[in-house]
Amino acid sequence: MNKNKALNYITTNNLIGIKAGSERTEFLEIWMVVIQDRIFARSWGLAEKSWYNTFLKGSTGQIKCGNTVYRIKAVIPEDIDQLTDEINKAYLAKYNFGRNSKYATGIIEDRHIEKTMEFIIDETE
C-alpha cells in the first residue's frame, strides 16, 4: 500500500469513499482534506449512526481512493486545536465553489469542527 498515492488521490478528488467499522457493506462518499501529509474529515450529518459515531465505538475502517481500498484507523487528533484553522482553510480552498459553497462554509462551523477525525492508513499490508 502506498500512502502517497492515497494522499494524492484525496488531494485531487472531491469525494472519497469511507466505510466505518466492519458492519457496513457500502462506501459512503464524503469530503476529506490533506494537511501536513495527514488525512482529515468532518462529519456533516450529526446522526447517531453516522460514520463519525461508528468510529468512536471502534476505530477500524476503510477508505476507497479510486479502485484502491486502504485499511485505516480513525482517531481524534491530539493536536486538533492547533490544526483547526489549517483544516478550515483546506476545506474552503478545496470545496468553496458553486453549489458546494454553502456546505464548505458550513463545515467550518463549530458543530462540525467538533466532529473532526483523522484517518491513519494501515501500511502493514
LOLUM-570239 format. One record per residue: y, z, x of N, C-alpha, C, O in turn; residue in one letter; residue number from 0. Coordinates in pm, whole numbers. Each point is the difference from the previous one (the first is absolute). Example, Ala and Ser with C-alpha at 12.3 -4.5 7.8 and 13.67 -1.06 7.14 Angstrom:
// residues 2
r n_c2: -569; n_c3: 780; n_c1: 1319; ca_c2: 119; ca_c3: 0; ca_c1: -89; c_c2: 120; c_c3: 0; c_c1: 90; o_c2: -2; o_c3: 66; o_c1: 104; kedren: a; tormi: 0
r n_c2: 107; n_c3: -138; n_c1: -139; ca_c2: 119; ca_c3: 6; ca_c1: 82; c_c2: 109; c_c3: 73; c_c1: -77; o_c2: 111; o_c3: 17; o_c1: 51; kedren: s; tormi: 1
// end
This chain:
// residues 125
r n_c2: -118; n_c3: 0; n_c1: 84; ca_c2: 118; ca_c3: 0; ca_c1: -84; c_c2: 124; c_c3: 0; c_c1: 89; o_c2: 9; o_c3: 74; o_c1: 97; kedren: m; tormi: 0
r n_c2: 85; n_c3: -157; n_c1: -134; ca_c2: 121; ca_c3: -10; ca_c1: 80; c_c2: 119; c_c3: 53; c_c1: -80; o_c2: 47; o_c3: -63; o_c1: -94; kedren: n; tormi: 1
r n_c2: -1; n_c3: 180; n_c1: 134; ca_c2: 112; ca_c3: 64; ca_c1: -68; c_c2: 125; c_c3: -89; c_c1: 0; o_c2: 73; o_c3: -5; o_c1: -99; kedren: k; tormi: 2
r n_c2: -50; n_c3: -65; n_c1: 209; ca_c2: 120; ca_c3: -85; ca_c1: 9; c_c2: -1; c_c3: -112; c_c1: -103; o_c2: 105; o_c3: -37; o_c1: -52; kedren: n; tormi: 3
r n_c2: -225; n_c3: -16; n_c1: 20; ca_c2: -10; ca_c3: -102; ca_c1: -104; c_c2: 40; c_c3: 59; c_c1: -135; o_c2: 70; o_c3: -65; o_c1: -78; kedren: k; tormi: 4
r n_c2: -113; n_c3: 186; n_c1: 52; ca_c2: 36; ca_c3: 66; ca_c1: -126; c_c2: 150; c_c3: 25; c_c1: -6; o_c2: 63; o_c3: -27; o_c1: -102; kedren: a; tormi: 5
r n_c2: -5; n_c3: 77; n_c1: 210; ca_c2: 144; ca_c3: 27; ca_c1: 3; c_c2: 79; c_c3: -128; c_c1: -22; o_c2: 98; o_c3: 0; o_c1: -74; kedren: l; tormi: 6
r n_c2: -139; n_c3: -108; n_c1: 137; ca_c2: 67; ca_c3: -129; ca_c1: -16; c_c2: -11; c_c3: -49; c_c1: -144; o_c2: 97; o_c3: -49; o_c1: -57; kedren: n; tormi: 7
r n_c2: -216; n_c3: 62; n_c1: -2; ca_c2: -19; ca_c3: -44; ca_c1: -138; c_c2: 92; c_c3: 78; c_c1: -94; o_c2: 66; o_c3: -58; o_c1: -86; kedren: y; tormi: 8
r n_c2: -63; n_c3: 190; n_c1: 102; ca_c2: 82; ca_c3: 84; ca_c1: -87; c_c2: 148; c_c3: -33; c_c1: 17; o_c2: 75; o_c3: 0; o_c1: -97; kedren: i; tormi: 9
r n_c2: -34; n_c3: -27; n_c1: 219; ca_c2: 140; ca_c3: -33; ca_c1: 27; c_c2: 40; c_c3: -132; c_c1: -65; o_c2: 114; o_c3: -15; o_c1: -44; kedren: t; tormi: 10
r n_c2: -205; n_c3: -79; n_c1: 37; ca_c2: 34; ca_c3: -135; ca_c1: -46; c_c2: -45; c_c3: -31; c_c1: -142; o_c2: 21; o_c3: -112; o_c1: -47; kedren: t; tormi: 11
r n_c2: -82; n_c3: 207; n_c1: -22; ca_c2: -45; ca_c3: -22; ca_c1: -137; c_c2: 53; c_c3: 111; c_c1: -91; o_c2: 7; o_c3: 116; o_c1: 40; kedren: n; tormi: 12
r n_c2: 29; n_c3: -153; n_c1: -162; ca_c2: 59; ca_c3: 97; ca_c1: -92; c_c2: -101; c_c3: 90; c_c1: -68; o_c2: 28; o_c3: 118; o_c1: -21; kedren: n; tormi: 13
r n_c2: -144; n_c3: -169; n_c1: -13; ca_c2: -99; ca_c3: 79; ca_c1: -73; c_c2: -124; c_c3: 19; c_c1: 85; o_c2: -57; o_c3: -96; o_c1: 52; kedren: l; tormi: 14
r n_c2: 15; n_c3: 221; n_c1: -39; ca_c2: -117; ca_c3: 34; ca_c1: 80; c_c2: -95; c_c3: 77; c_c1: -91; o_c2: 43; o_c3: 87; o_c1: -76; kedren: i; tormi: 15
r n_c2: -169; n_c3: -120; n_c1: 83; ca_c2: -100; ca_c3: 66; ca_c1: -83; c_c2: -32; c_c3: 139; c_c1: 51; o_c2: -7; o_c3: 23; o_c1: 121; kedren: g; tormi: 16
r n_c2: -12; n_c3: 69; n_c1: -215; ca_c2: -39; ca_c3: 136; ca_c1: 37; c_c2: -107; c_c3: 48; c_c1: -95; o_c2: 0; o_c3: -31; o_c1: -119; kedren: i; tormi: 17
r n_c2: -93; n_c3: 107; n_c1: 175; ca_c2: -105; ca_c3: 62; ca_c1: -79; c_c2: -9; c_c3: 145; c_c1: 46; o_c2: -36; o_c3: 29; o_c1: 114; kedren: k; tormi: 18
r n_c2: 69; n_c3: 62; n_c1: -205; ca_c2: -2; ca_c3: 144; ca_c1: 31; c_c2: -134; c_c3: 58; c_c1: -38; o_c2: -49; o_c3: -21; o_c1: -112; kedren: a; tormi: 19
r n_c2: -11; n_c3: 95; n_c1: 204; ca_c2: -128; ca_c3: 63; ca_c1: -28; c_c2: -113; c_c3: -102; c_c1: -1; o_c2: 17; o_c3: -113; o_c1: 44; kedren: g; tormi: 20
r n_c2: -132; n_c3: 155; n_c1: -97; ca_c2: -118; ca_c3: -87; ca_c1: 1; c_c2: -40; c_c3: -43; c_c1: -141; o_c2: -95; o_c3: -78; o_c1: -15; kedren: s; tormi: 21
r n_c2: 163; n_c3: 126; n_c1: -86; ca_c2: -40; ca_c3: -28; ca_c1: -139; c_c2: 57; c_c3: -130; c_c1: -54; o_c2: -58; o_c3: -61; o_c1: -90; kedren: e; tormi: 22
r n_c2: 171; n_c3: 17; n_c1: 143; ca_c2: 64; ca_c3: -120; ca_c1: -54; c_c2: -72; c_c3: -125; c_c1: 48; o_c2: -50; o_c3: -7; o_c1: 112; kedren: r; tormi: 23
r n_c2: 44; n_c3: -91; n_c1: -201; ca_c2: -68; ca_c3: -125; ca_c1: 35; c_c2: 98; c_c3: -109; c_c1: 39; o_c2: -36; o_c3: -93; o_c1: 73; kedren: t; tormi: 24
r n_c2: 159; n_c3: 102; n_c1: -120; ca_c2: 100; ca_c3: -103; ca_c1: 25; c_c2: 110; c_c3: 51; c_c1: 92; o_c2: 30; o_c3: 119; o_c1: 4; kedren: e; tormi: 25
r n_c2: 29; n_c3: -212; n_c1: 69; ca_c2: 118; ca_c3: 32; ca_c1: 80; c_c2: 123; c_c3: -11; c_c1: -90; o_c2: 11; o_c3: -91; o_c1: -81; kedren: f; tormi: 26
r n_c2: 80; n_c3: 185; n_c1: 97; ca_c2: 128; ca_c3: -2; ca_c1: -69; c_c2: 102; c_c3: -53; c_c1: 100; o_c2: 3; o_c3: 44; o_c1: 115; kedren: l; tormi: 27
r n_c2: 81; n_c3: -138; n_c1: -157; ca_c2: 99; ca_c3: -55; ca_c1: 92; c_c2: 128; c_c3: 83; c_c1: -8; o_c2: 57; o_c3: 18; o_c1: -107; kedren: e; tormi: 28
r n_c2: -14; n_c3: 32; n_c1: 223; ca_c2: 120; ca_c3: 84; ca_c1: 8; c_c2: 88; c_c3: -46; c_c1: 115; o_c2: -40; o_c3: -82; o_c1: 83; kedren: i; tormi: 29
r n_c2: 160; n_c3: 137; n_c1: -79; ca_c2: 92; ca_c3: -25; ca_c1: 110; c_c2: -29; c_c3: 96; c_c1: 114; o_c2: -23; o_c3: 119; o_c1: -21; kedren: w; tormi: 30
r n_c2: 24; n_c3: -171; n_c1: 142; ca_c2: -14; ca_c3: 82; ca_c1: 121; c_c2: 103; c_c3: -46; c_c1: 102; o_c2: 43; o_c3: -115; o_c1: 0; kedren: m; tormi: 31
r n_c2: -4; n_c3: 208; n_c1: 87; ca_c2: 90; ca_c3: -33; ca_c1: 109; c_c2: -58; c_c3: 54; c_c1: 131; o_c2: -79; o_c3: 94; o_c1: 0; kedren: v; tormi: 32
r n_c2: 121; n_c3: -156; n_c1: 110; ca_c2: -42; ca_c3: 42; ca_c1: 133; c_c2: 123; c_c3: 54; c_c1: 73; o_c2: 102; o_c3: -67; o_c1: 11; kedren: v; tormi: 33
r n_c2: -115; n_c3: 189; n_c1: 39; ca_c2: 104; ca_c3: 66; ca_c1: 79; c_c2: -66; c_c3: 55; c_c1: 126; o_c2: -100; o_c3: 71; o_c1: -9; kedren: i; tormi: 34
r n_c2: 153; n_c3: -102; n_c1: 124; ca_c2: -53; ca_c3: 53; ca_c1: 127; c_c2: -151; c_c3: -23; c_c1: 11; o_c2: -73; o_c3: 89; o_c1: 43; kedren: q; tormi: 35
r n_c2: 27; n_c3: -207; n_c1: -81; ca_c2: -143; ca_c3: -36; ca_c1: 1; c_c2: -84; c_c3: 94; c_c1: -86; o_c2: -118; o_c3: 22; o_c1: 28; kedren: d; tormi: 36
r n_c2: 178; n_c3: 31; n_c1: -132; ca_c2: -69; ca_c3: 87; ca_c1: -96; c_c2: 20; c_c3: -59; c_c1: -139; o_c2: 104; o_c3: -58; o_c1: -29; kedren: r; tormi: 37
r n_c2: -204; n_c3: 75; n_c1: -57; ca_c2: 1; ca_c3: -59; ca_c1: -134; c_c2: 35; c_c3: 106; c_c1: -104; o_c2: -59; o_c3: 108; o_c1: -2; kedren: i; tormi: 38
r n_c2: 156; n_c3: -140; n_c1: -85; ca_c2: 42; ca_c3: 93; ca_c1: -104; c_c2: 6; c_c3: -68; c_c1: -135; o_c2: 24; o_c3: -120; o_c1: -10; kedren: f; tormi: 39
r n_c2: -48; n_c3: 199; n_c1: -94; ca_c2: 17; ca_c3: -48; ca_c1: -136; c_c2: 48; c_c3: 116; c_c1: -86; o_c2: -25; o_c3: 117; o_c1: 30; kedren: a; tormi: 40
r n_c2: 92; n_c3: -154; n_c1: -137; ca_c2: 46; ca_c3: 99; ca_c1: -98; c_c2: -58; c_c3: -37; c_c1: -135; o_c2: -9; o_c3: -117; o_c1: -37; kedren: r; tormi: 41
r n_c2: -28; n_c3: 219; n_c1: -36; ca_c2: -53; ca_c3: -22; ca_c1: -133; c_c2: 114; c_c3: -28; c_c1: -97; o_c2: 98; o_c3: 75; o_c1: -4; kedren: s; tormi: 42
r n_c2: -111; n_c3: -182; n_c1: -73; ca_c2: 100; ca_c3: -30; ca_c1: -102; c_c2: -37; c_c3: 76; c_c1: -126; o_c2: 83; o_c3: 70; o_c1: -59; kedren: w; tormi: 43
r n_c2: -208; n_c3: -86; n_c1: 18; ca_c2: -46; ca_c3: 71; ca_c1: -120; c_c2: -27; c_c3: 145; c_c1: 35; o_c2: -50; o_c3: 31; o_c1: 108; kedren: g; tormi: 44
r n_c2: 82; n_c3: 56; n_c1: -198; ca_c2: -17; ca_c3: 144; ca_c1: 26; c_c2: -117; c_c3: 54; c_c1: -80; o_c2: -7; o_c3: 120; o_c1: -27; kedren: l; tormi: 45
r n_c2: -85; n_c3: -207; n_c1: -10; ca_c2: -115; ca_c3: 37; ca_c1: -83; c_c2: -99; c_c3: 86; c_c1: 78; o_c2: -10; o_c3: -8; o_c1: 122; kedren: a; tormi: 46
r n_c2: -63; n_c3: 89; n_c1: -196; ca_c2: -99; ca_c3: 87; ca_c1: 62; c_c2: -110; c_c3: -78; c_c1: 70; o_c2: -52; o_c3: 44; o_c1: 102; kedren: e; tormi: 47
r n_c2: 16; n_c3: -160; n_c1: -154; ca_c2: -107; ca_c3: -80; ca_c1: 60; c_c2: 54; c_c3: -105; c_c1: 98; o_c2: -68; o_c3: -98; o_c1: 29; kedren: k; tormi: 48
r n_c2: 188; n_c3: 119; n_c1: 21; ca_c2: 59; ca_c3: -94; ca_c1: 95; c_c2: -75; c_c3: 3; c_c1: 133; o_c2: -74; o_c3: 94; o_c1: 29; kedren: s; tormi: 49
r n_c2: 95; n_c3: -198; n_c1: 51; ca_c2: -63; ca_c3: -2; ca_c1: 133; c_c2: 47; c_c3: 120; c_c1: 81; o_c2: -77; o_c3: 57; o_c1: 76; kedren: w; tormi: 50
r n_c2: 203; n_c3: -19; n_c1: -92; ca_c2: 56; ca_c3: 112; ca_c1: 76; c_c2: -76; c_c3: 130; c_c1: -30; o_c2: -44; o_c3: 69; o_c1: 91; kedren: y; tormi: 51
r n_c2: 29; n_c3: -38; n_c1: -218; ca_c2: -70; ca_c3: 123; ca_c1: -38; c_c2: -148; c_c3: -4; c_c1: 37; o_c2: -59; o_c3: 103; o_c1: 33; kedren: n; tormi: 52
r n_c2: 0; n_c3: -222; n_c1: -38; ca_c2: -139; ca_c3: -14; ca_c1: 42; c_c2: -13; c_c3: 34; c_c1: 148; o_c2: -93; o_c3: 69; o_c1: 41; kedren: t; tormi: 53
r n_c2: 187; n_c3: -117; n_c1: 41; ca_c2: -3; ca_c3: 30; ca_c1: 142; c_c2: 25; c_c3: 148; c_c1: 28; o_c2: -50; o_c3: 52; o_c1: 100; kedren: f; tormi: 54
r n_c2: 125; n_c3: 16; n_c1: -183; ca_c2: 21; ca_c3: 144; ca_c1: 20; c_c2: -132; c_c3: 77; c_c1: -13; o_c2: -19; o_c3: 104; o_c1: 63; kedren: l; tormi: 55
r n_c2: -72; n_c3: -157; n_c1: -144; ca_c2: -131; ca_c3: 65; ca_c1: -21; c_c2: -99; c_c3: -35; c_c1: 110; o_c2: -91; o_c3: 78; o_c1: 29; kedren: k; tormi: 56
r n_c2: 109; n_c3: -193; n_c1: 31; ca_c2: -88; ca_c3: -46; ca_c1: 108; c_c2: 69; c_c3: -111; c_c1: 75; o_c2: 49; o_c3: -95; o_c1: -61; kedren: g; tormi: 57
r n_c2: -42; n_c3: 105; n_c1: 193; ca_c2: 88; ca_c3: -87; ca_c1: 78; c_c2: -57; c_c3: -137; c_c1: 34; o_c2: 70; o_c3: -81; o_c1: 60; kedren: s; tormi: 58
r n_c2: -195; n_c3: 53; n_c1: -95; ca_c2: -58; ca_c3: -128; ca_c1: 42; c_c2: 25; c_c3: -110; c_c1: -102; o_c2: 8; o_c3: 24; o_c1: -120; kedren: t; tormi: 59
r n_c2: 3; n_c3: -146; n_c1: 172; ca_c2: 21; ca_c3: -116; ca_c1: -85; c_c2: 1; c_c3: -126; c_c1: 83; o_c2: -46; o_c3: -2; o_c1: 114; kedren: g; tormi: 60
r n_c2: 101; n_c3: -103; n_c1: -173; ca_c2: 5; ca_c3: -129; ca_c1: 68; c_c2: 131; c_c3: -70; c_c1: -33; o_c2: 61; o_c3: 22; o_c1: -105; kedren: q; tormi: 61
r n_c2: -18; n_c3: -107; n_c1: 198; ca_c2: 107; ca_c3: -94; ca_c1: -30; c_c2: -55; c_c3: -140; c_c1: 27; o_c2: -87; o_c3: -19; o_c1: 85; kedren: i; tormi: 62
r n_c2: 141; n_c3: -77; n_c1: -159; ca_c2: -45; ca_c3: -138; ca_c1: 14; c_c2: 119; c_c3: -86; c_c1: 41; o_c2: 99; o_c3: -10; o_c1: -71; kedren: k; tormi: 63
r n_c2: -113; n_c3: -51; n_c1: 188; ca_c2: 102; ca_c3: -88; ca_c1: 55; c_c2: -59; c_c3: -141; c_c1: 3; o_c2: -76; o_c3: -34; o_c1: 90; kedren: c; tormi: 64
r n_c2: 111; n_c3: -46; n_c1: -189; ca_c2: -61; ca_c3: -132; ca_c1: -11; c_c2: -146; c_c3: 17; c_c1: -35; o_c2: -34; o_c3: 60; o_c1: -101; kedren: g; tormi: 65
r n_c2: -54; n_c3: -113; n_c1: 187; ca_c2: -144; ca_c3: 12; ca_c1: -22; c_c2: -62; c_c3: 113; c_c1: 80; o_c2: -122; o_c3: 19; o_c1: -5; kedren: n; tormi: 66
r n_c2: 203; n_c3: 55; n_c1: 79; ca_c2: -52; ca_c3: 107; ca_c1: 85; c_c2: 23; c_c3: 136; c_c1: -66; o_c2: 110; o_c3: 32; o_c1: -45; kedren: t; tormi: 67
r n_c2: -217; n_c3: 48; n_c1: 41; ca_c2: 8; ca_c3: 134; ca_c1: -57; c_c2: -8; c_c3: 101; c_c1: 114; o_c2: -88; o_c3: -8; o_c1: 86; kedren: v; tormi: 68
r n_c2: 180; n_c3: 103; n_c1: -88; ca_c2: 6; ca_c3: 105; ca_c1: 102; c_c2: -26; c_c3: 134; c_c1: -66; o_c2: 56; o_c3: 30; o_c1: -105; kedren: y; tormi: 69
r n_c2: -141; n_c3: 50; n_c1: 168; ca_c2: -17; ca_c3: 138; ca_c1: -47; c_c2: 121; c_c3: 80; c_c1: 48; o_c2: 46; o_c3: -16; o_c1: 113; kedren: r; tormi: 70
r n_c2: 3; n_c3: 102; n_c1: -201; ca_c2: 119; ca_c3: 78; ca_c1: 34; c_c2: -19; c_c3: 147; c_c1: -34; o_c2: -88; o_c3: 39; o_c1: -77; kedren: i; tormi: 71
r n_c2: 175; n_c3: 38; n_c1: 136; ca_c2: 16; ca_c3: 140; ca_c1: -36; c_c2: 145; c_c3: 13; c_c1: -45; o_c2: 92; o_c3: -44; o_c1: 69; kedren: k; tormi: 72
r n_c2: -72; n_c3: 105; n_c1: -185; ca_c2: 135; ca_c3: 18; ca_c1: -53; c_c2: 46; c_c3: 143; c_c1: 27; o_c2: -73; o_c3: 95; o_c1: -26; kedren: a; tormi: 73
r n_c2: 194; n_c3: -82; n_c1: 79; ca_c2: 53; ca_c3: 133; ca_c1: 33; c_c2: 147; c_c3: 9; c_c1: -42; o_c2: 70; o_c3: -101; o_c1: -11; kedren: v; tormi: 74
r n_c2: -27; n_c3: 223; n_c1: -13; ca_c2: 143; ca_c3: 27; ca_c1: -17; c_c2: 52; c_c3: 22; c_c1: 142; o_c2: -40; o_c3: 96; o_c1: 65; kedren: i; tormi: 75
r n_c2: 129; n_c3: -182; n_c1: -17; ca_c2: 44; ca_c3: 13; ca_c1: 139; c_c2: 79; c_c3: 129; c_c1: 24; o_c2: 88; o_c3: 36; o_c1: -78; kedren: p; tormi: 76
r n_c2: -121; n_c3: 32; n_c1: 186; ca_c2: 69; ca_c3: 125; ca_c1: 34; c_c2: 148; c_c3: -25; c_c1: 32; o_c2: 84; o_c3: 88; o_c1: -19; kedren: e; tormi: 77
r n_c2: -54; n_c3: -207; n_c1: 69; ca_c2: 138; ca_c3: -32; ca_c1: 38; c_c2: 73; c_c3: -80; c_c1: -108; o_c2: 93; o_c3: -75; o_c1: 31; kedren: d; tormi: 78
r n_c2: -134; n_c3: 90; n_c1: -155; ca_c2: 57; ca_c3: -79; ca_c1: -109; c_c2: 151; c_c3: 17; c_c1: -11; o_c2: 71; o_c3: -98; o_c1: -27; kedren: i; tormi: 79
r n_c2: -21; n_c3: 217; n_c1: 47; ca_c2: 145; ca_c3: 20; ca_c1: -12; c_c2: 77; c_c3: -85; c_c1: 101; o_c2: 108; o_c3: -50; o_c1: -30; kedren: d; tormi: 80
r n_c2: -163; n_c3: 35; n_c1: 150; ca_c2: 66; ca_c3: -80; ca_c1: 103; c_c2: -13; c_c3: -150; c_c1: -28; o_c2: 80; o_c3: -79; o_c1: 49; kedren: q; tormi: 81
r n_c2: -181; n_c3: 40; n_c1: -126; ca_c2: -27; ca_c3: -141; ca_c1: -23; c_c2: 58; c_c3: -54; c_c1: -130; o_c2: 9; o_c3: -122; o_c1: -18; kedren: l; tormi: 82
r n_c2: 31; n_c3: 209; n_c1: -73; ca_c2: 39; ca_c3: -43; ca_c1: -135; c_c2: 109; c_c3: -107; c_c1: 3; o_c2: -12; o_c3: -100; o_c1: -70; kedren: t; tormi: 83
r n_c2: 116; n_c3: 120; n_c1: 147; ca_c2: 109; ca_c3: -97; ca_c1: 3; c_c2: -48; c_c3: -136; c_c1: 50; o_c2: 38; o_c3: -103; o_c1: -55; kedren: d; tormi: 84
r n_c2: -121; n_c3: 104; n_c1: 157; ca_c2: -52; ca_c3: -124; ca_c1: 56; c_c2: -93; c_c3: -70; c_c1: -100; o_c2: 2; o_c3: -123; o_c1: -11; kedren: e; tormi: 85
r n_c2: -83; n_c3: 200; n_c1: -60; ca_c2: -89; ca_c3: -57; ca_c1: -102; c_c2: 84; c_c3: -60; c_c1: -114; o_c2: -29; o_c3: -109; o_c1: -48; kedren: i; tormi: 86
r n_c2: 133; n_c3: 181; n_c1: 5; ca_c2: 90; ca_c3: -53; ca_c1: -103; c_c2: 57; c_c3: -134; c_c1: 41; o_c2: 0; o_c3: -95; o_c1: -78; kedren: n; tormi: 87
r n_c2: 50; n_c3: 87; n_c1: 201; ca_c2: 59; ca_c3: -124; ca_c1: 50; c_c2: -103; c_c3: -113; c_c1: 5; o_c2: 31; o_c3: -114; o_c1: -32; kedren: k; tormi: 88
r n_c2: -154; n_c3: 148; n_c1: 70; ca_c2: -105; ca_c3: -102; ca_c1: 7; c_c2: -34; c_c3: -53; c_c1: -139; o_c2: -19; o_c3: -121; o_c1: -17; kedren: a; tormi: 89
r n_c2: 13; n_c3: 210; n_c1: -82; ca_c2: -25; ca_c3: -45; ca_c1: -137; c_c2: 111; c_c3: -94; c_c1: -48; o_c2: -28; o_c3: -105; o_c1: -58; kedren: y; tormi: 90
r n_c2: 152; n_c3: 143; n_c1: 83; ca_c2: 112; ca_c3: -83; ca_c1: -45; c_c2: 1; c_c3: -135; c_c1: 73; o_c2: 24; o_c3: -103; o_c1: -61; kedren: l; tormi: 91
r n_c2: -48; n_c3: 105; n_c1: 191; ca_c2: 2; ca_c3: -124; ca_c1: 77; c_c2: -111; c_c3: -96; c_c1: -47; o_c2: 20; o_c3: -121; o_c1: -5; kedren: a; tormi: 92
r n_c2: -134; n_c3: 176; n_c1: -29; ca_c2: -115; ca_c3: -83; ca_c1: -35; c_c2: 0; c_c3: -43; c_c1: -147; o_c2: -42; o_c3: -111; o_c1: -32; kedren: k; tormi: 93
r n_c2: 87; n_c3: 198; n_c1: -57; ca_c2: -21; ca_c3: -25; ca_c1: -143; c_c2: 125; c_c3: -15; c_c1: -86; o_c2: -12; o_c3: -36; o_c1: -117; kedren: y; tormi: 94
r n_c2: 131; n_c3: 63; n_c1: 171; ca_c2: 120; ca_c3: 2; ca_c1: -84; c_c2: 57; c_c3: -140; c_c1: -20; o_c2: 102; o_c3: -36; o_c1: 59; kedren: n; tormi: 95
r n_c2: -168; n_c3: -42; n_c1: -144; ca_c2: 50; ca_c3: -134; ca_c1: -35; c_c2: -55; c_c3: -39; c_c1: -137; o_c2: -107; o_c3: 45; o_c1: -41; kedren: f; tormi: 96
r n_c2: 182; n_c3: -127; n_c1: -27; ca_c2: -44; ca_c3: -55; ca_c1: -128; c_c2: -45; c_c3: 107; c_c1: -99; o_c2: 64; o_c3: 104; o_c1: -16; kedren: g; tormi: 97
r n_c2: -175; n_c3: -132; n_c1: -49; ca_c2: -52; ca_c3: 92; ca_c1: -102; c_c2: -53; c_c3: 130; c_c1: 58; o_c2: -17; o_c3: 98; o_c1: -73; kedren: r; tormi: 98
r n_c2: -8; n_c3: -95; n_c1: 203; ca_c2: -48; ca_c3: 123; ca_c1: 65; c_c2: 110; c_c3: 104; c_c1: 20; o_c2: -30; o_c3: 117; o_c1: 22; kedren: n; tormi: 99
r n_c2: 156; n_c3: -159; n_c1: -29; ca_c2: 110; ca_c3: 89; ca_c1: 39; c_c2: 0; c_c3: 134; c_c1: -72; o_c2: 21; o_c3: 104; o_c1: 63; kedren: s; tormi: 100
r n_c2: -43; n_c3: -105; n_c1: -194; ca_c2: 6; ca_c3: 128; ca_c1: -72; c_c2: -113; c_c3: 93; c_c1: 45; o_c2: 17; o_c3: 122; o_c1: -1; kedren: k; tormi: 101
r n_c2: -129; n_c3: -179; n_c1: 39; ca_c2: -112; ca_c3: 83; ca_c1: 49; c_c2: 24; c_c3: 45; c_c1: 144; o_c2: -33; o_c3: 112; o_c1: 37; kedren: y; tormi: 102
r n_c2: 91; n_c3: -200; n_c1: 43; ca_c2: 29; ca_c3: 34; ca_c1: 140; c_c2: 102; c_c3: 114; c_c1: 7; o_c2: -15; o_c3: 91; o_c1: 81; kedren: a; tormi: 103
r n_c2: 117; n_c3: -98; n_c1: -166; ca_c2: 98; ca_c3: 109; ca_c1: 1; c_c2: -58; c_c3: 125; c_c1: -66; o_c2: 41; o_c3: 112; o_c1: 31; kedren: t; tormi: 104
r n_c2: -136; n_c3: -130; n_c1: -121; ca_c2: -65; ca_c3: 114; ca_c1: -64; c_c2: -95; c_c3: 73; c_c1: 93; o_c2: -10; o_c3: 123; o_c1: -4; kedren: g; tormi: 105
r n_c2: -60; n_c3: -197; n_c1: 89; ca_c2: -103; ca_c3: 60; ca_c1: 86; c_c2: 60; c_c3: 90; c_c1: 108; o_c2: -72; o_c3: 75; o_c1: 66; kedren: i; tormi: 106
r n_c2: 204; n_c3: -85; n_c1: -47; ca_c2: 63; ca_c3: 89; ca_c1: 99; c_c2: 65; c_c3: 122; c_c1: -65; o_c2: 74; o_c3: 73; o_c1: 64; kedren: i; tormi: 107
r n_c2: -103; n_c3: -53; n_c1: -193; ca_c2: 47; ca_c3: 121; ca_c1: -69; c_c2: -95; c_c3: 116; c_c1: 32; o_c2: -116; o_c3: -21; o_c1: 33; kedren: e; tormi: 108
r n_c2: 169; n_c3: 143; n_c1: -45; ca_c2: -74; ca_c3: 120; ca_c1: 40; c_c2: -140; c_c3: 10; c_c1: -61; o_c2: -95; o_c3: 36; o_c1: 70; kedren: d; tormi: 109
r n_c2: 81; n_c3: -66; n_c1: -199; ca_c2: -132; ca_c3: 19; ca_c1: -63; c_c2: -106; c_c3: -91; c_c1: 60; o_c2: -119; o_c3: 32; o_c1: -6; kedren: r; tormi: 110
r n_c2: 161; n_c3: -145; n_c1: 62; ca_c2: -96; ca_c3: -88; ca_c1: 67; c_c2: -13; c_c3: 36; c_c1: 148; o_c2: -109; o_c3: -12; o_c1: 58; kedren: h; tormi: 111
r n_c2: 218; n_c3: 54; n_c1: 4; ca_c2: -6; ca_c3: 46; ca_c1: 139; c_c2: -102; c_c3: 112; c_c1: 13; o_c2: -73; o_c3: 8; o_c1: 99; kedren: i; tormi: 112
r n_c2: 70; n_c3: 79; n_c1: -200; ca_c2: -97; ca_c3: 112; ca_c1: 0; c_c2: -144; c_c3: -48; c_c1: -6; o_c2: -91; o_c3: 78; o_c1: 29; kedren: e; tormi: 113
r n_c2: 68; n_c3: -203; n_c1: -64; ca_c2: -135; ca_c3: -56; ca_c1: -11; c_c2: -26; c_c3: -100; c_c1: 112; o_c2: -65; o_c3: -102; o_c1: -21; kedren: k; tormi: 114
r n_c2: 115; n_c3: 133; n_c1: 140; ca_c2: -20; ca_c3: -86; ca_c1: 117; c_c2: -129; c_c3: 40; c_c1: 70; o_c2: -27; o_c3: 119; o_c1: 20; kedren: t; tormi: 115
r n_c2: -52; n_c3: -218; n_c1: 17; ca_c2: -124; ca_c3: 25; ca_c1: 72; c_c2: -9; c_c3: -96; c_c1: 119; o_c2: 52; o_c3: -111; o_c1: -3; kedren: m; tormi: 116
r n_c2: -120; n_c3: 159; n_c1: 107; ca_c2: -26; ca_c3: -84; ca_c1: 116; c_c2: -148; c_c3: -37; c_c1: -1; o_c2: -85; o_c3: 81; o_c1: -34; kedren: e; tormi: 117
r n_c2: 56; n_c3: -206; n_c1: 71; ca_c2: -138; ca_c3: -47; ca_c1: 7; c_c2: -36; c_c3: -25; c_c1: 146; o_c2: 65; o_c3: -78; o_c1: 69; kedren: f; tormi: 118
r n_c2: -169; n_c3: 145; n_c1: -24; ca_c2: -46; ca_c3: -13; ca_c1: 138; c_c2: -129; c_c3: -80; c_c1: -1; o_c2: -99; o_c3: 38; o_c1: -63; kedren: i; tormi: 119
r n_c2: 101; n_c3: -150; n_c1: 134; ca_c2: -118; ca_c3: -88; ca_c1: 4; c_c2: -108; c_c3: 64; c_c1: 86; o_c2: 26; o_c3: 48; o_c1: 110; kedren: i; tormi: 120
r n_c2: -148; n_c3: -49; n_c1: -163; ca_c2: -116; ca_c3: 51; ca_c1: 72; c_c2: -44; c_c3: -111; c_c1: 97; o_c2: -53; o_c3: -103; o_c1: -41; kedren: d; tormi: 121
r n_c2: 76; n_c3: 126; n_c1: 169; ca_c2: -32; ca_c3: -102; ca_c1: 100; c_c2: -134; c_c3: 24; c_c1: 69; o_c2: -26; o_c3: -54; o_c1: 107; kedren: e; tormi: 122
r n_c2: -59; n_c3: 135; n_c1: -170; ca_c2: -129; ca_c3: 31; ca_c1: 63; c_c2: -106; c_c3: -105; c_c1: -27; o_c2: -110; o_c3: 5; o_c1: 57; kedren: t; tormi: 123
r n_c2: 142; n_c3: -102; n_c1: -143; ca_c2: -101; ca_c3: -103; ca_c1: -33; c_c2: -18; c_c3: -97; c_c1: 113; o_c2: -81; o_c3: -93; o_c1: -11; kedren: e; tormi: 124
// end
